[in-house]
Each structure stands twice: as C-alpha cells, then as structure tokens.
Amino acid sequence: MAPTPFWTVAYTEAGSTEVAVAVLGACDREDAVRRALDVLGVGVTVVWVEPRHDTAVAA
C-alpha cells in the first residue's frame, strides 16, 4: 500500500478540555506530528494521529 499524503491529527490547546481535529499533508506519522505543532503553535498537544483513508473505513 502506498503511503497516504494526508493525516488526521487530533489536538488540544493548553488549559482546554476540548479536542479539535485537523487534516494535514505529511509523509509519515512523525512528520504529521511535527507539522501539526509547527502550524498550530505553542501550547498545542497532539493526542492522536491516523492516516486519512480515501475509502470509507468501518468503525
């Protein structure tokens, strides 16, 4: 399977109990985390990262 160019990243901001989701272009999981921290800024904690699938995935 070819690597996915997009990753779903769940994150939270410092002091918040809410979790938000972003979709970022990245070459792998570590790159997705790095890009999320670069884009979203200081005080953000990445809590979950998963490849974004082109086809539906059963829950």
ChimeraX attribute file (.defattr): number of C-alpha atoms within 10 A of each C-alpha:
attribute: neighborCount
match mode: 1-to-1
recipient: residues
	/A:1	3
	/A:2	4
	/A:3	9
	/A:4	16
	/A:5	14
	/A:6	19
	/A:7	23
	/A:8	21
	/A:9	22
	/A:10	18
	/A:11	21
	/A:12	18
	/A:13	16
	/A:14	11
	/A:15	8
	/A:16	8
	/A:17	7
	/A:18	9
	/A:19	13
	/A:20	11
	/A:21	14
	/A:22	12
	/A:23	16
	/A:24	19
	/A:25	16
	/A:26	20
	/A:27	13
	/A:28	15
	/A:29	17
	/A:30	11
	/A:31	14
	/A:32	24
	/A:33	23
	/A:34	12
	/A:35	16
	/A:36	25
	/A:37	16
	/A:38	11
	/A:39	11
	/A:40	15
	/A:41	11
	/A:42	10
	/A:43	11
	/A:44	17
	/A:45	17
	/A:46	20
	/A:47	13
	/A:48	13
	/A:49	19
	/A:50	15
	/A:51	19
	/A:52	17
	/A:53	12
	/A:54	8
	/A:55	6
	/A:56	7
	/A:57	7
	/A:58	4
	/A:59	3
